[in-house]
Amino acid sequence: MKLGVMTVLLGDMTLKETLHYLKGLGVQQVEIGCGGTPGTAHADAVKFMEDAALMREFKETIMESGLSVAALACHGNPVHPNKKTADEYHRQFEAAICLAEEISVDTVIGFSGCPGDCEESKYPNWVVATWPDDFQKIKEWQWNEKLIPYWKKEVEFAKSHHVNQIALEMHPGFNVYNPETLLKLRGAVGDVIGANVDPSHLFWQGIDPVAAIRALEGAIYHFHAKDTEIDTYNCSINGVLDTKRFNRIKERSWVFRTVGYGHGEETWRKIFGELRRVGYAGVISIEHEDGLMTVKEGLEKAIDFLKANMIFEEEKTEMYWA
C-alpha cells in the first residue's frame, strides 16, 4: 500500500507547492482533482487536452516532484436531469479519462450520478424507501433507462483510452451508494467499473467497512482514508438521515472527521487488515473534510495516524510456519 493524499484540500497552493509540501510529509502518491466537484485548482482536464503547453507543464511538475499520480478525481452527476448540467459533468469526466491516458494513469474516480424520476424532471430523485410503490417504478426507470445505458458507453470510452478502472465512490444521494448497488452496476456494464471505498460514507449509513470490503473483493480500485463521527445523542433522536448543513456540527447526527477521530485504531486496523486479505495493494488516499480542524492540522494528524503502524508497506511473503 502507498500513502497518498487527495490534493483538493490544498487548493490554495499551486500544484508545485502542494507536491513539495506533501513530499516532505512522506506522502508517496497523489490523487488530483481535474474537474467536476473536486474542482480544477491543480489540474483542468478540459483545458489540458486543448493546450499542449499546459499539459507539458503539468507533466513536468509531477515528474520533478518525485511523486506519482495514483488517480484522477472528477466527481459529478453525468446523468443529471438538467441536460446542461449533465453534459458539463460528462464533458469533464471524459476529459479526465483522456488526461489519464496522456499521463499513463489507469484509474479515474467519480460518482455514478442520479437521474430524476422521468424525462421532465428538473432535479435528481434519490430513492431511499421501498413503499409507496412509486419508488420501485422510479428505481427501475433510473437504472434501465439512464444509469446502465450511460455507463455502458463510458466503459467503452474508457477502454478505448486505455483506462481500465473507473472507481465509483459509493455516496448517498446517487444510485451507487453501497456495495450492493456498486456490484449491480458492475454486473450490468462490466468490470471497468469498480469501487472507491470511502469508509466515511459507509459508517453513517450503518455499514461495517470491513464487511463491505470483503463483499467487494476484486472490485476495489481506490481507497479514501476519511472518518465519520456519529453523535449518539443526536442520532438517537433523529436517525442518520441528516440534511442539516455540515457547519451545524453540534446539531448533526454525524460529521466527517480526520481518520482516527471518528473511530479508533482497532477499527482502522481491521479495515486495513481486510484490504490486505482481499488483495488491495493500492493507494490509501487521505481526504480531509473535518470541520473541527484546519486543513493542514487534519492532514498531518491523518498522516501520522496512518504511518504509525497502520497501513501495510511491504509485500506479503510466504508463511514459513505454514
BABA-211379 format. One record per residue (C-alpha): residue in three letters; y, x, z; residue number from 0. Coordinates in steps of 0.5 Angstrom, whole numbers, plus 500, padded with zeros to 3 digits. Layout:
<atoms>
[atom "ALA"; [Y; X; Z]; NUM],
...
</atoms>
This chain:
<atoms>
[atom "MET"; [500; 500; 500]; 0],
[atom "LYS"; [507; 502; 499]; 1],
[atom "LEU"; [513; 501; 503]; 2],
[atom "GLY"; [518; 497; 499]; 3],
[atom "VAL"; [525; 493; 499]; 4],
[atom "MET"; [528; 487; 495]; 5],
[atom "THR"; [534; 491; 494]; 6],
[atom "VAL"; [538; 484; 493]; 7],
[atom "LEU"; [540; 485; 500]; 8],
[atom "LEU"; [544; 491; 499]; 9],
[atom "GLY"; [548; 487; 493]; 10],
[atom "ASP"; [555; 490; 496]; 11],
[atom "MET"; [553; 497; 494]; 12],
[atom "THR"; [551; 500; 487]; 13],
[atom "LEU"; [544; 501; 485]; 14],
[atom "LYS"; [545; 508; 485]; 15],
[atom "GLU"; [548; 508; 492]; 16],
[atom "THR"; [542; 503; 494]; 17],
[atom "LEU"; [537; 507; 492]; 18],
[atom "HIS"; [540; 513; 495]; 19],
[atom "TYR"; [540; 510; 502]; 20],
[atom "LEU"; [533; 507; 501]; 21],
[atom "LYS"; [530; 513; 499]; 22],
[atom "GLY"; [533; 516; 506]; 23],
[atom "LEU"; [530; 511; 510]; 24],
[atom "GLY"; [523; 513; 507]; 25],
[atom "VAL"; [522; 507; 502]; 26],
[atom "GLN"; [517; 508; 496]; 27],
[atom "GLN"; [518; 503; 491]; 28],
[atom "VAL"; [524; 497; 490]; 29],
[atom "GLU"; [524; 490; 487]; 30],
[atom "ILE"; [530; 489; 483]; 31],
[atom "GLY"; [533; 482; 482]; 32],
[atom "CYS"; [535; 482; 475]; 33],
[atom "GLY"; [537; 474; 474]; 34],
[atom "GLY"; [536; 467; 477]; 35],
[atom "THR"; [538; 466; 484]; 36],
[atom "PRO"; [537; 473; 486]; 37],
[atom "GLY"; [543; 475; 482]; 38],
[atom "THR"; [545; 481; 478]; 39],
[atom "ALA"; [548; 486; 483]; 40],
[atom "HIS"; [543; 491; 481]; 41],
[atom "ALA"; [541; 489; 474]; 42],
[atom "ASP"; [542; 484; 469]; 43],
[atom "ALA"; [536; 483; 464]; 44],
[atom "VAL"; [540; 479; 459]; 45],
[atom "LYS"; [546; 484; 459]; 46],
[atom "PHE"; [541; 490; 459]; 47],
[atom "MET"; [537; 487; 453]; 48],
[atom "GLU"; [543; 486; 449]; 49],
[atom "ASP"; [546; 493; 451]; 50],
[atom "ALA"; [543; 500; 450]; 51],
[atom "ALA"; [548; 504; 454]; 52],
[atom "LEU"; [547; 499; 460]; 53],
[atom "MET"; [539; 500; 459]; 54],
[atom "ARG"; [540; 507; 459]; 55],
[atom "GLU"; [544; 508; 465]; 56],
[atom "PHE"; [539; 503; 469]; 57],
[atom "LYS"; [533; 507; 467]; 58],
[atom "GLU"; [537; 514; 468]; 59],
[atom "THR"; [539; 511; 475]; 60],
[atom "ILE"; [532; 509; 477]; 61],
[atom "MET"; [529; 516; 475]; 62],
[atom "GLU"; [534; 520; 478]; 63],
[atom "SER"; [533; 516; 485]; 64],
[atom "GLY"; [525; 519; 485]; 65],
[atom "LEU"; [523; 511; 487]; 66],
[atom "SER"; [519; 507; 483]; 67],
[atom "VAL"; [520; 499; 481]; 68],
[atom "ALA"; [515; 495; 483]; 69],
[atom "ALA"; [517; 489; 480]; 70],
[atom "LEU"; [523; 485; 478]; 71],
[atom "ALA"; [525; 479; 481]; 72],
[atom "CYS"; [528; 473; 477]; 73],
[atom "HIS"; [527; 466; 481]; 74],
[atom "GLY"; [529; 460; 479]; 75],
[atom "ASN"; [528; 453; 476]; 76],
[atom "PRO"; [526; 453; 469]; 77],
[atom "VAL"; [523; 446; 469]; 78],
[atom "HIS"; [530; 443; 472]; 79],
[atom "PRO"; [531; 436; 469]; 80],
[atom "ASN"; [538; 438; 467]; 81],
[atom "LYS"; [537; 442; 461]; 82],
[atom "LYS"; [543; 446; 461]; 83],
[atom "THR"; [540; 449; 468]; 84],
[atom "ALA"; [533; 449; 466]; 85],
[atom "ASP"; [535; 453; 459]; 86],
[atom "GLU"; [539; 458; 463]; 87],
[atom "TYR"; [534; 460; 468]; 88],
[atom "HIS"; [529; 460; 462]; 89],
[atom "ARG"; [533; 465; 458]; 90],
[atom "GLN"; [534; 469; 464]; 91],
[atom "PHE"; [526; 469; 466]; 92],
[atom "GLU"; [524; 471; 459]; 93],
[atom "ALA"; [530; 477; 459]; 94],
[atom "ALA"; [526; 479; 466]; 95],
[atom "ILE"; [520; 480; 462]; 96],
[atom "CYS"; [523; 483; 456]; 97],
[atom "LEU"; [526; 488; 461]; 98],
[atom "ALA"; [520; 489; 465]; 99],
[atom "GLU"; [516; 491; 458]; 100],
[atom "GLU"; [522; 496; 457]; 101],
[atom "ILE"; [521; 500; 464]; 102],
[atom "SER"; [514; 499; 464]; 103],
[atom "VAL"; [513; 494; 470]; 104],
[atom "ASP"; [508; 489; 470]; 105],
[atom "THR"; [510; 484; 475]; 106],
[atom "VAL"; [516; 479; 475]; 107],
[atom "ILE"; [517; 475; 480]; 108],
[atom "GLY"; [519; 467; 480]; 109],
[atom "PHE"; [519; 460; 482]; 110],
[atom "SER"; [514; 455; 479]; 111],
[atom "GLY"; [520; 450; 479]; 112],
[atom "CYS"; [520; 443; 480]; 113],
[atom "PRO"; [522; 437; 475]; 114],
[atom "GLY"; [525; 431; 476]; 115],
[atom "ASP"; [521; 424; 476]; 116],
[atom "CYS"; [522; 422; 469]; 117],
[atom "GLU"; [526; 424; 463]; 118],
[atom "GLU"; [532; 421; 465]; 119],
[atom "SER"; [532; 425; 472]; 120],
[atom "LYS"; [538; 429; 474]; 121],
[atom "TYR"; [535; 433; 480]; 122],
[atom "PRO"; [528; 435; 482]; 123],
[atom "ASN"; [524; 431; 486]; 124],
[atom "TRP"; [519; 435; 490]; 125],
[atom "VAL"; [514; 430; 493]; 126],
[atom "VAL"; [511; 431; 500]; 127],
[atom "ALA"; [508; 425; 501]; 128],
[atom "THR"; [501; 421; 499]; 129],
[atom "TRP"; [504; 414; 499]; 130],
[atom "PRO"; [507; 410; 496]; 131],
[atom "ASP"; [503; 410; 490]; 132],
[atom "ASP"; [509; 412; 486]; 133],
[atom "PHE"; [509; 419; 489]; 134],
[atom "GLN"; [502; 420; 485]; 135],
[atom "LYS"; [505; 418; 479]; 136],
[atom "ILE"; [511; 423; 479]; 137],
[atom "LYS"; [506; 429; 481]; 138],
[atom "GLU"; [501; 427; 475]; 139],
[atom "TRP"; [507; 427; 470]; 140],
[atom "GLN"; [511; 433; 473]; 141],
[atom "TRP"; [504; 437; 472]; 142],
[atom "ASN"; [501; 435; 466]; 143],
[atom "GLU"; [508; 433; 462]; 144],
[atom "LYS"; [512; 439; 465]; 145],
[atom "LEU"; [509; 444; 469]; 146],
[atom "ILE"; [503; 446; 466]; 147],
[atom "PRO"; [506; 446; 458]; 148],
[atom "TYR"; [512; 450; 460]; 149],
[atom "TRP"; [507; 456; 464]; 150],
[atom "LYS"; [502; 456; 458]; 151],
[atom "LYS"; [508; 458; 454]; 152],
[atom "GLU"; [511; 463; 459]; 153],
[atom "VAL"; [504; 466; 460]; 154],
[atom "GLU"; [503; 467; 452]; 155],
[atom "PHE"; [510; 470; 452]; 156],
[atom "ALA"; [509; 475; 458]; 157],
[atom "LYS"; [502; 477; 455]; 158],
[atom "SER"; [506; 479; 448]; 159],
[atom "HIS"; [511; 483; 452]; 160],
[atom "HIS"; [505; 487; 456]; 161],
[atom "VAL"; [507; 484; 463]; 162],
[atom "ASN"; [500; 482; 466]; 163],
[atom "GLN"; [503; 479; 472]; 164],
[atom "ILE"; [507; 473; 474]; 165],
[atom "ALA"; [508; 473; 481]; 166],
[atom "LEU"; [510; 466; 483]; 167],
[atom "GLU"; [513; 465; 490]; 168],
[atom "MET"; [510; 459; 494]; 169],
[atom "HIS"; [516; 456; 496]; 170],
[atom "PRO"; [517; 449; 499]; 171],
[atom "GLY"; [522; 445; 494]; 172],
[atom "PHE"; [518; 447; 488]; 173],
[atom "ASN"; [511; 445; 485]; 174],
[atom "VAL"; [507; 451; 487]; 175],
[atom "TYR"; [508; 452; 495]; 176],
[atom "ASN"; [502; 453; 498]; 177],
[atom "PRO"; [495; 457; 496]; 178],
[atom "GLU"; [492; 450; 493]; 179],
[atom "THR"; [498; 449; 488]; 180],
[atom "LEU"; [498; 456; 486]; 181],
[atom "LEU"; [491; 456; 484]; 182],
[atom "LYS"; [491; 449; 481]; 183],
[atom "LEU"; [497; 452; 476]; 184],
[atom "ARG"; [493; 459; 475]; 185],
[atom "GLY"; [487; 455; 474]; 186],
[atom "ALA"; [490; 451; 468]; 187],
[atom "VAL"; [494; 456; 465]; 188],
[atom "GLY"; [491; 463; 466]; 189],
[atom "ASP"; [490; 469; 471]; 190],
[atom "VAL"; [497; 472; 469]; 191],
[atom "ILE"; [499; 467; 474]; 192],
[atom "GLY"; [498; 470; 481]; 193],
[atom "ALA"; [502; 469; 488]; 194],
[atom "ASN"; [508; 473; 491]; 195],
[atom "VAL"; [505; 472; 498]; 196],
[atom "ASP"; [511; 471; 503]; 197],
[atom "PRO"; [509; 469; 510]; 198],
[atom "SER"; [516; 467; 512]; 199],
[atom "HIS"; [515; 460; 507]; 200],
[atom "LEU"; [508; 459; 510]; 201],
[atom "PHE"; [509; 460; 517]; 202],
[atom "TRP"; [514; 454; 518]; 203],
[atom "GLN"; [509; 450; 514]; 204],
[atom "GLY"; [504; 451; 519]; 205],
[atom "ILE"; [500; 455; 514]; 206],
[atom "ASP"; [496; 461; 517]; 207],
[atom "PRO"; [498; 467; 512]; 208],
[atom "VAL"; [491; 470; 514]; 209],
[atom "ALA"; [487; 464; 511]; 210],
[atom "ALA"; [492; 464; 505]; 211],
[atom "ILE"; [491; 471; 503]; 212],
[atom "ARG"; [483; 470; 504]; 213],
[atom "ALA"; [484; 464; 499]; 214],
[atom "LEU"; [488; 468; 494]; 215],
[atom "GLU"; [483; 474; 494]; 216],
[atom "GLY"; [484; 477; 487]; 217],
[atom "ALA"; [490; 473; 485]; 218],
[atom "ILE"; [496; 476; 490]; 219],
[atom "TYR"; [500; 480; 485]; 220],
[atom "HIS"; [506; 482; 490]; 221],
[atom "PHE"; [508; 481; 498]; 222],
[atom "HIS"; [514; 480; 501]; 223],
[atom "ALA"; [515; 482; 508]; 224],
[atom "LYS"; [519; 477; 512]; 225],
[atom "ASP"; [518; 473; 518]; 226],
[atom "THR"; [520; 466; 521]; 227],
[atom "GLU"; [521; 464; 528]; 228],
[atom "ILE"; [519; 457; 530]; 229],
[atom "ASP"; [524; 454; 535]; 230],
[atom "THR"; [518; 450; 539]; 231],
[atom "TYR"; [523; 445; 542]; 232],
[atom "ASN"; [527; 443; 536]; 233],
[atom "CYS"; [520; 443; 532]; 234],
[atom "SER"; [517; 438; 538]; 235],
[atom "ILE"; [523; 433; 537]; 236],
[atom "ASN"; [524; 433; 529]; 237],
[atom "GLY"; [518; 437; 526]; 238],
[atom "VAL"; [518; 442; 521]; 239],
[atom "LEU"; [521; 439; 515]; 240],
[atom "ASP"; [528; 441; 517]; 241],
[atom "THR"; [534; 440; 512]; 242],
[atom "LYS"; [540; 443; 516]; 243],
[atom "ARG"; [544; 449; 513]; 244],
[atom "PHE"; [541; 456; 515]; 245],
[atom "ASN"; [547; 457; 519]; 246],
[atom "ARG"; [546; 452; 524]; 247],
[atom "ILE"; [541; 457; 528]; 248],
[atom "LYS"; [541; 453; 535]; 249],
[atom "GLU"; [539; 446; 532]; 250],
[atom "ARG"; [534; 448; 527]; 251],
[atom "SER"; [526; 447; 528]; 252],
[atom "TRP"; [525; 454; 524]; 253],
[atom "VAL"; [529; 460; 522]; 254],
[atom "PHE"; [528; 466; 518]; 255],
[atom "ARG"; [527; 473; 522]; 256],
[atom "THR"; [526; 480; 520]; 257],
[atom "VAL"; [519; 482; 520]; 258],
[atom "GLY"; [516; 482; 527]; 259],
[atom "TYR"; [522; 478; 530]; 260],
[atom "GLY"; [518; 471; 529]; 261],
[atom "HIS"; [511; 474; 530]; 262],
[atom "GLY"; [509; 480; 534]; 263],
[atom "GLU"; [505; 486; 532]; 264],
[atom "GLU"; [498; 482; 533]; 265],
[atom "THR"; [499; 477; 528]; 266],
[atom "TRP"; [502; 482; 523]; 267],
[atom "ARG"; [496; 487; 524]; 268],
[atom "LYS"; [492; 481; 522]; 269],
[atom "ILE"; [496; 480; 516]; 270],
[atom "PHE"; [495; 487; 513]; 271],
[atom "GLY"; [488; 487; 515]; 272],
[atom "GLU"; [487; 481; 511]; 273],
[atom "LEU"; [491; 484; 505]; 274],
[atom "ARG"; [486; 490; 505]; 275],
[atom "ARG"; [480; 486; 506]; 276],
[atom "VAL"; [482; 482; 499]; 277],
[atom "GLY"; [483; 489; 496]; 278],
[atom "TYR"; [491; 488; 495]; 279],
[atom "ALA"; [494; 495; 495]; 280],
[atom "GLY"; [501; 494; 492]; 281],
[atom "VAL"; [508; 494; 495]; 282],
[atom "ILE"; [510; 491; 502]; 283],
[atom "SER"; [517; 489; 500]; 284],
[atom "ILE"; [522; 487; 505]; 285],
[atom "GLU"; [526; 481; 504]; 286],
[atom "HIS"; [532; 480; 509]; 287],
[atom "GLU"; [535; 473; 511]; 288],
[atom "ASP"; [536; 474; 518]; 289],
[atom "GLY"; [542; 470; 521]; 290],
[atom "LEU"; [541; 474; 527]; 291],
[atom "MET"; [542; 481; 525]; 292],
[atom "THR"; [546; 485; 520]; 293],
[atom "VAL"; [543; 487; 513]; 294],
[atom "LYS"; [542; 494; 515]; 295],
[atom "GLU"; [540; 493; 522]; 296],
[atom "GLY"; [535; 488; 520]; 297],
[atom "LEU"; [533; 492; 514]; 298],
[atom "GLU"; [532; 498; 518]; 299],
[atom "LYS"; [528; 495; 524]; 300],
[atom "ALA"; [523; 492; 519]; 301],
[atom "ILE"; [522; 499; 516]; 302],
[atom "ASP"; [521; 502; 523]; 303],
[atom "PHE"; [516; 496; 525]; 304],
[atom "LEU"; [512; 497; 518]; 305],
[atom "LYS"; [512; 504; 519]; 306],
[atom "ALA"; [509; 504; 526]; 307],
[atom "ASN"; [502; 504; 524]; 308],
[atom "MET"; [503; 497; 521]; 309],
[atom "ILE"; [501; 498; 513]; 310],
[atom "PHE"; [495; 502; 510]; 311],
[atom "GLU"; [498; 508; 507]; 312],
[atom "GLU"; [491; 511; 505]; 313],
[atom "GLU"; [486; 509; 500]; 314],
[atom "LYS"; [479; 506; 503]; 315],
[atom "THR"; [474; 511; 504]; 316],
[atom "GLU"; [466; 511; 504]; 317],
[atom "MET"; [464; 509; 511]; 318],
[atom "TYR"; [460; 515; 514]; 319],
[atom "TRP"; [457; 511; 519]; 320],
[atom "ALA"; [454; 505; 515]; 321],
</atoms>
